[in-house]
Amino acid sequence: MLKVRNKINLIVNVLDIVRDGEEYLLVDCNSRIYRFSLKDFMFSFSKSVGQNDPIHHHYSKAITCSLDSYILIPRIKKSISNIYKLSNNHLFLTTRLKWHRTDVSVAKFSQDCKYLATGGEDGRVFIYTHPNHRYTTFLPRRADYISALAFSEHSKQICYASYDMSFVVYDLERDTEIWSAKSPSVIEDMVFFDGDTKIFYVCKDGEVGVFDIQQNSNTIKAHLLAWPTKIVLSGAHIYIGTRENMLYIYHLPSHTLNHPIELASKGVGCLKIYENLLFICFVNGNIQIIDKLYQMDAFLALLDQNNFKQAKAFAEEHNILLKTLDVYTKVKNTTWPEALKSAIKSLVKSQSQGIPDIALPYLEDLQKAEEIKKYIAERSSIAKFLSAFESRDYYLACKIANDHPCIKDLQEYEKINEYFEKICNISNYLVFSDPNTGKEKFSILAEPFKDIPDKKPIVTTILGNWEQYLIIERYAKKRDFANYFNALKPYPFLKKSRTYQKMFLICENIAHQTQSAIANKDYPQAQEYLKLLAGVEPFVEFVSKSQNYINNIELFLSQYQSKNYTECYKILDKYPEIRTSEEAITLYKETSQVFAEAKSIAQKGDVGKTYQKIQNFLSIAFWKNKVDITMKIAYLYEMFEAFESGVEGVDWSKSIGEYVLRYGRDDEIKNFCNPEPELQKILENISVQPSNEQSLANIKHIQSIIFKKN
């Protein structure tokens, strides 16, 4: 069950809710804004700002609130979005956004209140700085409506999805598209997780997917039976609201979907978590406030005793959300091996076809359920295997395990493998200490495994290369790392030997000492360490990267101190290892700060100052997109300022033509020209080559886009 702490009943449903100090800010689909005190359980503010406007859809994603009390409410069929500020229970209209050519379909403020993003039915996503709500970047257009978007936790990236069943990951720091991928159906909601390295998303047809940004991999992990609407991240779990009366909870580390929780009503239009409270806003106007930690102390007391069975039953009776606590999963996983062992013994001894009682509490975990079912099906084979194991008939035990692979997951089979590895390790000792009779001793020890398919090649190879192993062991004794690892290549199974592990650990420690010397700028000492690792096969890439760093760091530092940014970024591009240096990180931060200041200037329409601010980066490929977009913002706002202030003598044909020459007839210049027939006519008559209109590859920036006649 869920512990409902409080309920709020409204006439129409809430589309967004944020915590606003000691109170909560809510907006419903009829454009009414509320402020609510949970402590006093009463409304302190309520006002509608859309009395004459059509009502938004029950599952609309277009209305959104920020944590600093701003509210964006798009107008339907008007391509206008109003932004309000609620302060001291007074509501102010602060901005009207008019950049979309059609309705806004989804909008979000970033968690740090740095940005606002709006996605429209025109396939565009616009990012504005908050709270001045001026352009900060332009995202690549999609072929259909924008269906969902999400900022990363620290607002360095944004992901947005479209009804064309695709999504894009965009780097806001570099103003560059990182990846794009396809979704199985339209994405309804998404969230970044795992340190902003992955994206979790849910689709209209019930698919649950995870996109790994670092690996550029897109995987469908589960499938819901209900149409998902909203999701919210809470620690290691994601809560998934649906259009039915079902709430799903997904465990991210194990990628498992728990059984759905039945809700009081159908249709979740908004889902939020603040501290220990879960807010579920239904489309019928009801809001349930759930206490996630109700009865937590009694629950933890059971887990402290490793009493998983009783803890599970307690949570299901009093508060099922207690099962989302990390400690619950930890106890479940740590007690499972022993429970499985007992369950298997029970299966072997009894004739029952059912699942042993000791395993029943764990069956909520689908992986564990499949595991126990696998053993039930192989009950008789397991009995034979255990009998062979107990009588130390390892040949028969391994033969049974090969015929019934699930047995290889048993602890007893693992013990056989450990015994075999111990024999192989003994062979290394015998080779060196007893080269004459050692081979015969090993042969006797390995006798039970000579005809086991997965172990026979290892035994045969050891016996057939006894003299070669003697050479390898001598390399190890001399700590001749390069020759040792090279001689080992034909015998990969020796990587399990103690000698290999010892040699690898020594080299790993040398690598750590190298890194420490580089960090302390003791490059001569680092070079000495690298000589020891030269030619050592597992560390070839490490040596190469470290050598590149040492050979080029001084050149980079000299260019950095001279403020020669072009050369700095050329070196970083050629030798990416140097990006980890303190100076490279400082350079990146300094550059980002320069562009942040330049964006602020550009938003005021001062092209000249913007140009001067970023002129040192104009020729740097790494920042090309950032430069082009920053200048585009400056050009646009310079034209707006000139037109709105009525600057005399402007040659609009020349000015608009220069913009189109750089960026083509994009939506932004159309937005500028469309309200004025004269400007619209100029835009239509401008002749631009397609290559210039479709590409930013050859942009040459100027210090003003406004040209005067004559």
C-alpha positions in Angstrom: 0.0 0.0 0.0 0.9 3.7 -0.3 0.7 6.0 2.7 -1.3 9.0 1.6 -0.3 11.9 3.9 -2.7 14.4 2.4 -5.0 15.0 -0.5 -5.8 18.2 -2.5 -8.9 18.2 -4.7 -9.1 20.7 -7.6 -11.6 21.2 -10.4 -9.0 20.7 -13.1 -5.7 18.9 -13.1 -2.3 20.3 -12.2 0.4 20.2 -15.0 3.4 21.3 -12.9 4.3 21.7 -9.3 7.5 23.0 -7.7 8.6 23.8 -4.2 8.6 27.5 -3.6 10.3 28.2 -0.2 8.1 26.8 2.5 5.2 26.5 0.0 4.4 24.9 -3.3 3.7 26.6 -6.6 1.2 24.8 -8.9 -0.3 25.5 -12.3 -3.3 23.7 -13.7 -4.3 23.1 -17.3 -6.8 26.0 -17.2 -3.8 28.4 -16.7 -4.6 29.0 -13.0 -1.6 29.6 -10.7 -1.7 28.6 -7.1 0.6 28.8 -4.1 -0.1 26.2 -1.4 1.1 25.7 2.2 1.4 22.1 3.1 2.1 23.1 6.7 -1.2 25.1 7.1 -2.8 23.0 4.4 -4.4 26.0 2.6 -3.9 28.1 -0.5 -2.2 31.5 -0.1 -2.6 32.5 -3.7 -4.9 31.6 -6.7 -5.3 33.4 -9.9 -6.2 32.5 -13.5 -4.3 34.1 -16.4 -6.1 32.4 -19.2 -9.8 33.1 -18.6 -10.6 33.5 -22.3 -8.1 30.9 -23.6 -8.8 27.3 -24.5 -7.9 24.8 -21.8 -4.6 22.9 -22.2 -4.6 19.1 -22.7 -4.8 17.0 -19.5 -1.3 15.6 -20.4 0.2 18.8 -21.8 3.9 19.3 -21.2 3.9 23.0 -22.4 3.2 24.6 -18.9 6.2 24.7 -16.6 7.4 26.3 -13.4 10.9 27.2 -12.2 12.3 26.8 -8.7 12.6 30.6 -8.5 8.9 31.2 -9.0 8.6 31.9 -12.8 5.8 30.3 -14.7 5.6 29.8 -18.5 2.2 29.4 -20.0 1.9 29.1 -23.8 -1.2 30.4 -25.5 -3.0 27.8 -27.6 -3.1 28.5 -31.4 -1.2 31.8 -31.0 2.5 30.7 -30.9 3.0 33.1 -28.0 4.3 32.1 -24.5 3.8 34.3 -21.5 6.2 34.2 -18.6 5.0 35.3 -15.2 6.8 35.9 -11.9 5.1 35.3 -8.6 6.6 37.4 -5.8 5.1 38.1 -2.4 1.8 36.8 -3.8 1.8 39.4 -6.6 1.9 38.1 -10.2 3.8 39.9 -12.9 4.0 39.3 -16.6 7.7 39.5 -17.3 8.2 38.3 -20.9 6.3 37.3 -24.0 8.2 34.8 -26.2 7.2 34.8 -29.9 9.9 32.8 -31.6 8.0 29.6 -32.4 5.9 29.7 -35.5 3.4 27.2 -34.1 2.2 26.1 -30.7 4.7 25.2 -27.9 4.4 21.4 -27.2 6.9 21.1 -24.3 8.8 23.4 -22.0 11.2 23.1 -19.1 13.3 25.2 -16.8 16.7 23.8 -15.9 17.2 22.6 -12.3 19.7 25.3 -11.6 17.4 28.0 -13.0 20.1 28.9 -15.6 18.0 28.1 -18.7 14.5 27.8 -20.1 13.8 25.5 -23.1 10.8 25.5 -25.3 10.0 22.9 -27.9 7.3 23.4 -30.5 5.1 21.8 -33.1 7.4 23.5 -35.6 10.1 21.0 -34.7 12.2 23.7 -33.1 13.8 23.9 -29.6 14.9 27.3 -28.3 17.1 27.8 -25.3 16.9 31.0 -23.4 19.0 32.3 -20.5 17.0 32.7 -17.3 15.6 35.0 -16.1 16.1 37.5 -19.0 14.7 35.0 -21.5 16.9 36.0 -24.4 18.3 33.5 -26.9 21.4 31.5 -25.8 21.5 28.9 -28.6 19.6 27.4 -31.5 19.1 23.6 -31.6 18.9 21.6 -34.9 15.4 21.4 -36.1 13.5 18.1 -36.1 11.1 16.9 -38.7 8.0 16.8 -36.4 6.6 18.1 -33.1 8.9 18.1 -30.1 7.6 15.5 -27.7 9.9 15.7 -24.7 13.1 17.4 -23.4 15.3 17.2 -20.4 18.3 19.2 -19.0 21.2 17.4 -17.4 21.6 18.0 -13.7 24.2 20.7 -14.2 22.7 22.2 -17.4 25.7 21.2 -19.5 23.6 19.1 -21.9 20.0 18.9 -23.1 18.2 16.0 -24.7 15.1 16.5 -26.8 12.8 14.1 -28.6 10.4 14.4 -31.6 7.3 12.7 -33.0 9.5 11.5 -35.8 10.7 8.9 -33.2 14.2 10.3 -32.8 16.1 12.2 -30.1 19.1 14.4 -29.9 21.8 15.0 -27.2 23.2 18.5 -27.4 26.2 20.0 -25.6 25.2 23.4 -24.3 28.8 24.3 -23.4 30.1 23.9 -26.9 26.8 24.5 -28.7 27.3 21.2 -30.6 25.1 18.2 -31.3 26.7 15.2 -29.6 24.5 12.2 -30.7 21.2 11.4 -32.3 19.3 8.1 -32.1 16.0 6.5 -32.9 13.3 5.6 -30.4 10.9 2.6 -30.9 7.9 4.9 -30.5 7.4 8.6 -29.5 9.2 9.5 -26.3 6.9 10.8 -23.6 9.4 11.8 -20.9 13.1 11.5 -20.1 15.7 12.2 -17.5 19.5 12.2 -17.2 21.1 9.9 -14.6 24.4 8.2 -13.5 26.3 11.5 -13.4 24.7 12.8 -16.6 26.3 10.0 -18.6 23.0 8.2 -19.4 19.4 9.1 -20.3 16.4 7.1 -19.2 13.3 7.5 -21.3 9.8 6.1 -21.7 7.8 5.8 -24.9 4.1 6.1 -25.9 3.9 2.3 -26.7 5.3 1.4 -23.3 9.0 0.9 -24.2 11.5 1.8 -21.5 15.0 2.7 -22.9 18.4 3.8 -21.7 20.8 5.8 -23.9 24.5 5.7 -22.8 26.1 9.0 -23.9 29.7 7.8 -23.5 29.2 4.6 -25.4 26.6 6.0 -27.9 24.4 2.9 -27.2 20.7 2.8 -27.1 19.0 -0.1 -25.4 15.4 -1.1 -24.7 15.3 -2.4 -21.1 11.6 -3.2 -20.5 8.1 -2.8 -21.7 5.1 -1.3 -19.8 1.6 -2.5 -20.3 0.2 1.0 -19.8 0.8 4.3 -21.7 3.5 6.2 -19.7 3.0 10.0 -19.1 5.6 11.4 -16.6 8.7 10.2 -14.8 10.7 11.4 -11.9 14.1 10.3 -10.6 14.6 9.4 -7.0 18.0 8.1 -6.1 18.5 4.7 -7.7 14.8 4.5 -8.8 12.6 6.1 -11.4 8.9 6.5 -10.8 6.8 6.1 -13.9 3.2 7.5 -14.0 0.8 6.3 -16.7 -2.6 7.0 -18.2 -4.0 4.0 -16.3 -4.2 3.6 -12.5 -0.7 2.1 -12.4 2.6 3.5 -11.0 5.7 1.7 -12.0 9.1 1.8 -10.2 12.2 1.1 -12.1 15.5 0.1 -10.4 18.3 1.6 -12.4 21.4 -0.4 -11.2 19.8 -3.7 -12.0 17.6 -2.4 -14.8 14.6 -4.2 -13.4 11.0 -3.1 -13.4 9.1 -3.7 -10.2 5.5 -4.9 -10.2 3.1 -2.0 -10.8 1.5 -0.2 -7.8 -2.3 0.3 -8.1 -3.3 4.0 -7.7 -6.6 5.5 -6.5 -7.4 7.1 -9.9 -6.4 6.8 -13.5 -4.2 9.2 -15.4 -1.0 10.8 -13.9 -0.6 14.3 -15.4 2.3 15.4 -13.1 4.7 13.5 -10.9 7.2 15.2 -8.5 9.3 14.3 -5.5 10.4 16.8 -2.9 12.4 15.4 0.1 10.3 12.4 1.3 7.1 13.5 -0.3 5.8 12.1 -3.6 3.2 14.3 -5.4 0.9 12.4 -7.8 -1.4 14.8 -9.7 -4.3 13.0 -11.5 -6.1 14.3 -14.5 -9.4 14.4 -12.5 -7.9 17.2 -10.4 -7.0 15.2 -7.4 -3.5 15.4 -5.9 -2.2 12.7 -3.6 0.8 13.5 -1.3 2.6 10.3 -0.4 4.9 9.9 2.5 7.8 7.8 1.1 9.4 7.1 4.5 6.3 6.2 6.5 7.2 3.5 9.1 10.9 3.6 8.0 12.4 3.0 11.5 10.5 -0.2 12.1 11.4 -1.3 8.5 15.1 -0.6 9.0 15.1 -2.5 12.3 14.1 -5.7 10.4 16.7 -5.1 7.7 19.4 -4.6 10.4 18.7 -8.2 11.4 19.0 -9.3 7.8 15.4 -10.4 8.1 14.6 -9.8 4.4 11.4 -11.9 4.4 9.7 -10.0 7.3 11.0 -6.6 6.0 9.4 -7.3 2.6 6.1 -8.3 4.2 6.2 -5.3 6.4 6.7 -2.8 3.5 3.9 -4.4 1.5 1.5 -4.1 4.4 2.4 -0.6 5.6 4.3 1.4 2.9 5.5 -0.3 -0.3 7.8 2.6 -1.2 10.1 1.6 1.6 11.3 -1.1 -0.8 13.0 1.6 -2.9 15.5 2.3 -0.1 19.0 1.3 -1.1 19.5 -0.7 2.1 16.5 -2.9 1.1 18.1 -3.9 -2.2 21.5 -4.4 -0.5 20.0 -6.8 2.0 18.0 -8.6 -0.7 21.2 -9.2 -2.7 23.4 -10.1 0.2 21.0 -12.7 1.6 20.1 -14.2 -1.7 23.1 -16.5 -2.3 22.5 -18.2 1.1 18.8 -18.4 0.4 19.5 -19.8 -3.1 21.9 -22.4 -1.6 19.2 -23.5 0.9 16.5 -23.6 -1.8 18.7 -25.8 -4.0 19.3 -28.2 -1.2 15.5 -28.3 -0.5 14.9 -29.0 -4.2 17.4 -31.9 -4.2 16.0 -33.5 -1.1 12.2 -33.0 -1.8 10.1 -34.3 -4.6 8.0 -31.1 -4.7 7.6 -29.3 -8.1 7.0 -26.0 -6.5 9.4 -23.2 -5.4 10.9 -23.7 -1.9 9.5 -21.3 0.7 12.8 -19.7 1.4 13.1 -18.4 -2.2 9.5 -17.0 -2.5 10.2 -13.5 -1.0 12.9 -13.0 -3.6 10.7 -13.6 -6.6 9.8 -9.9 -7.0 13.2 -9.7 -8.6 12.7 -11.1 -12.1 16.3 -12.2 -12.4 16.2 -14.2 -9.2 12.8 -15.7 -10.2 14.3 -16.9 -13.5 17.3 -18.2 -11.6 15.3 -20.4 -9.2 13.0 -21.7 -12.0 16.1 -22.7 -13.9 17.2 -24.9 -11.0 13.8 -26.4 -10.5 13.9 -27.6 -14.1 17.3 -29.2 -13.5 16.6 -30.7 -10.1 17.7 -34.3 -10.9 20.9 -33.2 -12.7 21.8 -31.0 -9.7 21.4 -33.9 -7.4 23.8 -36.0 -9.5 26.2 -33.1 -9.7 26.3 -32.6 -5.9 26.8 -36.3 -5.3 29.8 -36.3 -7.7 31.2 -33.2 -6.1 30.9 -34.6 -2.6 32.7 -37.8 -3.7 35.4 -35.6 -5.4 34.6 -37.1 -8.8 35.4 -33.9 -10.5 35.4 -35.5 -14.0 31.8 -36.6 -13.6 30.8 -33.3 -11.9 32.2 -31.3 -14.7 30.7 -33.5 -17.4 27.2 -33.0 -15.8 27.8 -29.3 -15.6 28.8 -29.1 -19.3 25.5 -30.9 -20.2 23.5 -28.7 -17.9 25.0 -25.2 -18.0 22.9 -23.7 -15.1 24.9 -25.9 -12.7 28.0 -23.7 -13.5 26.4 -20.9 -11.5 26.5 -23.0 -8.3 29.1 -22.3 -5.6 30.2 -26.0 -5.7 31.1 -25.7 -9.4 33.0 -22.5 -8.6 35.0 -24.4 -6.0 35.9 -27.0 -8.7 37.1 -24.1 -10.9 39.1 -22.7 -8.0 40.7 -26.1 -7.4 41.6 -26.3 -11.1 43.1 -22.8 -11.1 45.1 -23.8 -8.0 46.5 -26.8 -9.9 47.5 -24.5 -12.8 49.2 -22.2 -10.3 51.1 -25.2 -8.9 52.3 -25.9 -12.4 54.0 -22.5 -12.5 55.8 -23.4 -9.3 56.7 -26.9 -10.4 58.1 -25.6 -13.7 60.7 -23.5 -12.0 61.4 -25.4 -8.7 61.2 -29.0 -10.1 61.7 -28.9 -13.9 62.6 -32.6 -14.2 59.7 -34.3 -12.3 57.3 -31.4 -12.1 55.7 -32.2 -15.4 54.7 -35.7 -14.2 53.4 -34.3 -10.9 51.2 -31.8 -12.7 49.9 -34.5 -15.0 48.7 -36.6 -12.1 47.0 -33.6 -10.4 45.3 -32.6 -13.7 44.2 -36.1 -14.5 40.4 -35.5 -13.6 40.3 -32.6 -16.1 42.1 -34.0 -19.1 38.9 -34.8 -21.0 36.7 -31.9 -19.8 36.1 -29.8 -23.0 36.7 -26.4 -21.4 39.7 -27.5 -19.4 41.4 -30.0 -21.7 43.1 -27.3 -24.0 44.6 -25.7 -20.9 46.0 -29.0 -19.5 47.3 -30.0 -23.0 48.9 -26.6 -23.6 50.7 -26.6 -20.2 52.0 -30.2 -20.8 53.0 -29.4 -24.4 54.9 -26.2 -23.5 56.6 -27.1 -20.3 60.0 -25.7 -21.4 58.4 -22.5 -22.6 56.8 -21.9 -19.2 60.2 -22.3 -17.7 61.4 -19.4 -19.9 58.3 -17.3 -19.0 58.8 -17.9 -15.2 62.4 -16.8 -15.6 61.3 -13.6 -17.2 59.0 -13.1 -14.1 61.9 -13.8 -11.7 64.1 -11.2 -13.4 61.1 -8.7 -13.6 61.7 -8.5 -17.4 58.2 -7.1 -17.9 58.2 -6.6 -21.7 59.5 -10.1 -22.5 57.2 -11.7 -19.8 54.0 -10.2 -21.2 55.0 -10.8 -24.8 55.8 -14.4 -24.2 52.5 -14.8 -22.4 50.4 -13.9 -25.4 49.8 -17.4 -26.8 48.7 -18.6 -23.4 45.8 -16.3 -22.3 44.7 -18.7 -19.6 47.9 -18.0 -17.7 46.4 -14.5 -16.9 44.6 -16.3 -14.0 47.9 -17.4 -12.5 49.4 -15.8 -9.4 52.6 -14.9 -11.3 50.6 -13.0 -13.8 48.6 -11.2 -11.2 51.8 -10.3 -9.3 53.5 -9.0 -12.4 50.5 -7.0 -13.5 50.1 -5.5 -10.0 53.8 -4.4 -10.1 53.3 -2.7 -13.5 50.1 -1.1 -12.3 51.9 0.4 -9.4 54.6 1.7 -11.7 51.8 3.3 -13.8 50.3 4.9 -10.7 53.7 6.3 -9.8 54.1 7.6 -13.3 50.7 9.5 -13.0 51.8 10.8 -9.6 55.1 12.1 -11.0 53.3 13.8 -13.9 50.8 15.4 -11.5 53.7 16.7 -9.5 55.4 17.9 -12.7 58.4 15.7 -12.0 58.8 14.7 -15.7 62.3 13.2 -15.5 61.1 10.8 -12.8 58.0 9.9 -14.9 60.3 9.2 -17.8 62.3 6.7 -15.7 59.1 4.9 -14.8 57.9 4.8 -18.4 61.2 3.1 -19.4 60.2 0.2 -17.1 56.9 -0.1 -18.9 58.2 0.3 -22.4 57.0 -2.6 -24.6 54.8 -4.1 -21.8 51.8 -5.2 -23.8 49.0 -4.3 -21.3 50.4 -0.8 -20.8 51.3 0.2 -24.4 48.5 2.7 -24.7 49.2 4.1 -21.3 52.9 4.6 -22.1 52.1 6.2 -25.5 49.6 8.7 -23.9 52.0 9.5 -21.0 54.9 10.1 -23.4 52.7 12.4 -25.6 51.8 14.3 -22.5 55.4 14.7 -21.3 56.7 15.6 -24.8 54.2 18.3 -25.4 53.1 19.8 -22.1 55.9 22.4 -22.1 54.9 23.6 -25.6 51.3 23.8 -24.5 52.2 25.7 -21.3 54.3 28.2 -23.3 51.4 28.8 -25.7 49.0 29.1 -22.9 51.1 31.7 -21.0 51.4 33.6 -24.3 47.6 33.5 -24.6 48.0 31.9 -28.1 44.6 30.1 -27.9 44.7 28.9 -31.5 47.9 27.0 -30.9 46.7 25.8 -27.5 43.6 24.1 -29.0 45.6 22.7 -31.9 47.9 21.0 -29.4 44.8 19.7 -27.4 43.3 18.4 -30.6 46.4 16.5 -31.6 47.3 15.3 -28.1 44.0 14.9 -26.1 46.0 13.6 -23.2 46.9 17.1 -22.3 43.3 18.0 -21.7 43.6 16.5 -18.2 46.3 19.0 -17.2 45.4 21.8 -14.7 46.3 24.4 -17.3 44.0 22.8 -20.0 41.1 22.7 -17.6 41.7 26.3 -16.6 41.9 27.3 -20.3 38.5 25.6 -20.9 37.0 27.3 -17.9 38.4 30.7 -19.0 37.1 30.1 -22.5 33.6 29.2 -21.3 33.6 32.3 -19.1 34.5 34.4 -22.1 31.7 33.0 -24.1 29.2 33.4 -21.3 30.1 37.1 -21.1 30.0 37.3 -24.9 26.5 35.8 -24.9 25.3 38.4 -22.4 26.7 41.1 -24.6 25.2 39.5 -27.8 21.8 39.4 -26.2 22.0 43.3 -26.0 22.7 43.5 -29.7 26.2 44.9 -29.4 27.9 43.0 -32.3 31.1 45.0 -32.1 31.8 44.2 -28.4 30.7 40.6 -28.9 33.2 40.2 -31.8 36.0 41.8 -29.8 35.2 39.5 -26.8 35.6 36.3 -28.8 37.9 37.3 -31.6 40.8 35.1 -30.2 38.6 32.1 -30.8 37.2 32.8 -34.3 39.7 30.4 -36.0 39.5 27.6 -33.5 37.6 24.6 -34.9 36.7 23.3 -31.4 34.6 26.4 -30.7 33.3 27.1 -34.2 29.7 26.3 -33.4 29.8 28.4 -30.3 31.3 31.3 -32.2 28.7 31.1 -35.0 25.8 30.9 -32.6 27.0 33.7 -30.4 27.5 36.0 -33.4 24.1 35.0 -34.7 22.4 36.0 -31.5 24.3 39.4 -31.6 23.2 40.0 -35.3 19.6 39.2 -34.5 19.3 41.4 -31.5 21.2 44.2 -33.2 18.6 44.1 -36.0 15.7 44.0 -33.5 17.2 46.9 -31.6 17.8 49.0 -34.7 14.3 48.4 -36.1 12.4 48.9 -32.8 14.3 52.1 -32.0 13.8 53.4 -35.5 17.4 53.9 -36.5 17.4 56.1 -39.6 19.1 55.3 -42.9 19.5 51.5 -42.4 20.0 49.6 -45.6 17.8 46.7 -44.7 18.5 44.9 -48.0 22.2 44.9 -47.3 21.8 44.0 -43.6 19.3 41.2 -44.1 21.4 40.0 -47.1 24.5 39.8 -45.0 22.7 37.7 -42.4 21.2 35.4 -45.0 24.7 35.0 -46.5 25.8 33.5 -43.2 22.8 31.7 -41.9 20.4 31.3 -44.8 16.7 32.0 -44.6 16.3 30.4 -41.2 13.3 30.7 -38.9 14.9 33.5 -36.9 15.3 35.9 -39.8 11.8 35.0 -41.0 10.5 35.7 -37.5 12.2 39.1 -37.7 10.9 40.0 -41.1 7.4 38.5 -41.1 5.6 41.2 -39.1 6.7 43.9 -41.6 5.7 43.5 -45.2 8.6 45.6 -46.4 11.2 43.4 -44.6 9.4 40.3 -45.7 9.6 41.4 -49.4 13.3 42.1 -49.0 13.9 38.6 -47.6 11.9 37.0 -50.4 14.0 38.8 -53.1 17.4 38.1 -51.7 19.4 35.8 -53.9 21.7 33.4 -52.0 23.6 30.4 -53.3 22.2 27.1 -51.8 25.6 26.2 -50.5 25.7 29.3 -48.4 22.1 28.9 -47.3 22.6 25.3 -46.1 26.0 25.5 -44.4 27.8 27.4 -41.8 31.2 26.1 -43.0 32.6 29.3 -44.4 31.1 32.0 -42.2 33.3 35.2 -42.0 32.1 37.3 -39.1 31.8 41.1 -39.1 31.5 43.7 -36.4 28.0 45.0 -37.3 25.2 43.6 -39.4 23.6 47.0 -39.7 24.6 48.8 -42.8 23.6 52.4 -43.7 22.5 53.6 -47.1 25.3 55.3 -49.2 
